[in-house]
Amino acid sequence: MRLIRIENVDLNLFEFDYDLTFMVFFLNSEKKVYGRYGGRDSESADGRQSLKGLNYTMQSVLRMHERKDKVFAPRSAEAPRFIKDIPGPRRDCLHCHQVREVLNGELKTAGKLSRESIYRYPPPANLGMELDVDRGGAVQAVKDKSPASAAGVKVGDILQRLNGIPIHSFADAQYALDLAPKEGGIEAVWQRGDKVRTEKLRLPEGWRKTDVIWRASMRDLLPSARLNGLELPDAEKKALGLSAKQLAFRQRESLSRQAKEAGIRAGDITLSVDDKSFEMDQDGFRSFVQNTYLVGDRIAVNLNRNGKRERVLMMLLT
C-alpha cells in the first residue's frame, strides 16, 4: 500500500525520519512492525538506498515472518497519535517534513527544544559502523578507536539487534539509535559465521550530533551569523599571532542589522565565537554556527578591533 498523505496517520505506528522522501514499512495484519527500509545521511538523499538493498531487506523480513519466534520492532509509544492541523496552504501532497515542523513547534512551546533534541535518527557511523547499502545490517567498515571497534565489531559481521530493535536495514539501525539515550550504552547483537555475539556499545558524549543543515524541517530553527568579510592574508594572521589556518576575516563596510545591534563595527576582525578557536574559513564558520546553535541563541563574538581584543554578544536570527 502506498501512502502519499500524512494526515490521519498514526505517527506512533509509522515512526520514521520525516525529513525523508521515501520509507517502506513491513508490518503484519495486527499492525506490528517487522522493520523499515529507507533512510539517508547528510551526504545524499538516496545514497543509502538500492534495489538490491530493498530486496535484501524484504527477504530478511520474510524469513522473520516465517519464524515461530517472531521479533517485532517495539513502538516508542503505544497510544495512537495524529496530527491533523499542519500549517501552510493545503496541497495535493503534504510534505512529511511539515510533521517534524509541528513536532518541533510543540517542543519549543513546552520549552523542551534544544540542540540535543534536534539530532534525530543518527546513522550507525556515529558509533563507528558503516553498513552495506546492498546488504542491510552487514558491517562494511569499522572505524578505529570507535564504540563499535571497542565492542569488538568487525567487517563482515551481520547486525541482528541494536538497542532491542531487530535490524533488517540501515533504516532499522537509525530507528534503533533514535530511541537510544544520549549517554550510557546500548546492547548490540551480531552474527559472525555461525556464532552470535552480544556486547554493549558505549555512547560517548555528543554521539548523536549530525549535520542538520539539509533538513527541510530545520529551516526556521537554524541561524545565520550574518558576519561577512575578507579573509586575512597569512602575513597579517602571523602578525596577530594566528596560524595560517585559523579563522580571521575583516568585517565589510556593510553591516547586517544583527551585527550592528551587537556593536560590531566595519573593520573588526572576527576570530571566533564563545572563546573557541577555529581552523576554518568563513564557509566552515557559517556551517559551524548552523550546526551548533538555534535561532534565538546568544553567542559571544571574539574580535580584534584596532589591535585590541573585544568580546560582544550577538543574538542569532534566521
N, C-alpha and C positions, 0 to 999 in steps of 0.2 A: 504494500500500500504506500502510495506517495502522498505526503502531506506538504502542501505548499502555503498553508496559512498557520499562524501560531496561536490565534485566538481560540479559546475554549479547549486548549490542550493542557493536560495535567503536567505542569512543569516539574513536579516531584516524581513523575514517571519518566518523562523524556528530559532527563538531565544531561546537558552537554554544553560545550563551549558555544555560546550564542553568537560569537563573532565569526563563525564559520559559514560556509555556503553549502555544505554537504555533510550529512551524518546519517548513517544507517544504524537502525536498532534491530536486534534479533531478540524476539520475545515469544513466549508461548501464549496460549489462549487465556491464561489466567493473569496476563499482564505482568509476568515475571521476566526480567531481562537477563538473557544469557550474556550478551556482550554488545559492543558497538564497533562501527568501522567509520573512520574518517580522521579528523584531527589535522592539525597543522603546527608549524613552528613559525618563528619570526622571519625566516628566510624566504618562505614560499607558501602561497595559499594551497598549492596542490602537491608539494614536494613529498608529502608523507603518504600519498595515495598511488595505487596502481591497480590494474585489473588483476594481476597476479596476487597482489596483497588482499584484494577483496575476495578472490576465490579461496585463498588460504584460510581467511577468517571464516568464510561460510562453511568450509569443510571442518574446521576446528569446532565451530558451534554445533554442527550436525552430529559430530562424534559425542559431544557433551549431551546433546538432546537424547541420544540413543542409550546413554548410560543409565543404570538404575539409580546410582548415587549422583544425581544431577546437582550442579552447583550454579546458583544464580548470583548475579551482582546485587548486593543489597542497595536499597534506596537510602538516601540521606535523611528523608522524612517520609512517613507513610501517608499522612493526610494529604489528599489532593489539593493542588494549588493552581489557581488560574489567574491570568492577567487579561482582563477584557478591555480596559481603557488604556490604550497606547497613544501617547501624544503625537501630534503631527497629522497631516492630511491622510485620509483613508486612501489606500491604494489597492490595486488588484493583488499585489503580493507584499505583505508586510515583512520587512526585514527582521531577521532574528535578533540582530544587534539592538533593535529597539527594546526588546525584552530586557536585555542586560542594562540598558539605559534606565529603564523603570526600576530594576532591582538596585542599581547604584543610587538612584534617587531616594529610594526607601532607606538605604543605609545612611545616606547623607542627612536625611530628615531625622533619623534616630541618633545621629551623632556617632555612628559606627564606621563611617567611611574613612579609611586610612590607606596609606601606601601599601601596607601589607595585604589589605583586603582586595586590592585590585589585581594581584598577581594570581590569576586563576589558571587552572589547567597547565601546570608546569610540565615540560617534557621530561622524560626519563634521563635525558642528557644532563639535567641539573644535578643528578646524583651520580653521573659518570657513565651512564649506559646509553649507547646508540642502538636502536632496534632496526632490524632489516625491514625495508619498505615492503618487500615481497613475501616476508615470512613471519608476520605477526609478532610474537614475543621472542623471536630468535635474536640473540645478542650479537650485534655486528662489530661493535668496538667497545672497549672499556678504557676509560681514562685513568692514567696512573695517579696514585695518591687520592683517589676519589672514594666516596662512601661505597660504591659498588665494588671497587677494587679491594677495599679493606674487608668487605664481607666475603670475598672470595669468588665473585662473579667473573666468568671468563668468556672469551669469544666462543660462540657456538652453543652456549647454554640456552635453554628454552625456558623463559619465564612462564610459570604456571599460575602463580598468585602473587599479588602485590597489595599489601595493606588489606588483605582479606578479599580482594577482588579477583575473580578469575580473569586471566589475561589471554585474549584471543587476538589482540591487535594493539597498535600504537594508541588508539583512542581509549581502549580499556586501561592502558597504563596511565594515560593522562587523567582519566576519571579517578583512578585509584590514588594518584598523587594529589588531586584536587581535594580529596577527603582527608588527606594526611594532616597532622598537626604542624605548626610552624617550627617545632623543635622536638627533640627526643629521638624516637626511632620507629620504624615500621617493619613488619615481617615480610620477608621475600622468600618465595619458594620457587626453585628452578630445577630443571632436569638436565643431567649431563650423562649422555649414554643411557644406561639402564638404571641409573641411580638418581634419587631425588634428594635435594639438599634444602634445608631451611635455616636461614640466618636472619639477623636483624640488620637493617640498613640504617646507619646513623644519619640524622637530619641536622646538618650544620646550620649555624646562624645565617639567616638570609638565603637559604637554599631555594626558596620559591621564586626569587626575583628573576624576571624575564623582561625582554623588550616588549613594551606595550604600545609603542607608537603606532603600529599598524592597526590596532584595534579601533574599528569604527565607533564602538560604544564609549570610547575614551575621549572622543574629540572635544567634548565640553569640559573635561576634567584635567587635561594635560596643559600645562602652562607654557608660556613663551617668556624667555628672559628679556627679549626686546632690547638687547645691547648689541650694537654693531660698530665695527671699526676696522682699522687697518692693522694687519699683523705687524708686530715689531720685527725689524731685521735682527739677525743673530748678533750683530755687533752691539746694538742698543740693549738687547737682552743681557749680554755679557756685562755691559756697564752697570746694569741694575743687579747683577749677581744672580741672574737666572740662567738656566741651561737652555740650549737651543730648542729643546722640545717642549719647554714649559709654556703654558697658556699666557699670552700677553698681547693685548690689542688696544689701540688708542681709539677712544670714542670719537665718532664723527661729529661735525657741527650740528647736524640734525639729530635731535634727541626725541625719543618717544615720551609720551606723557608719563608713562610708568617710570622711566629713568629720571625725568625732571622732578617728579614728586618725591623721589628718593634722595634728591640732592646731588645727583651725578651731573657732571659738567662736561662740556666738549673738551677734548684733550686729555681727560682722565684715562689712565691705563688700567684696564680690568685685568686682574691677576688670578682671582679665584673667588669662590663663594664659601661661606661658613668656615673660613680659615683652612680650607683644604687646598693642597697644591695639585695641579693637574698637568699632565704631559699630553696635551691635545691641542688641536686647532679650534677655531670658532664653531665649525660644524659639530665637532665632537662635544664641545661645551654645550651647544644647544640641545643635543641629544641627551647629554647627562642631565640637564635640568628637567627635560620632559620625562625621563625615566626615573627621576628621584623625588620630584615634588608634585604637588597638586595645586590647581588653581586656588588662590586664596592664601597659600603659604607665604610666610615672610622669610626672606633669605638675607644674609649679611654679605654684601658685595665688597670684596677687598680690592682696593685701588692704590695706584701710585699717582699722586697729584703734585706736580711740580717738585718731584723728588722726595715727597713725604708719603708715608703710608696712611691711608684713610679707610674707614670702615663705615658703610652706610647700610641701612635696612631698606629693602625694596619688597613690595607685595607683588606676587606673580599673578598675572592675568592671562586670559586666553590669547 
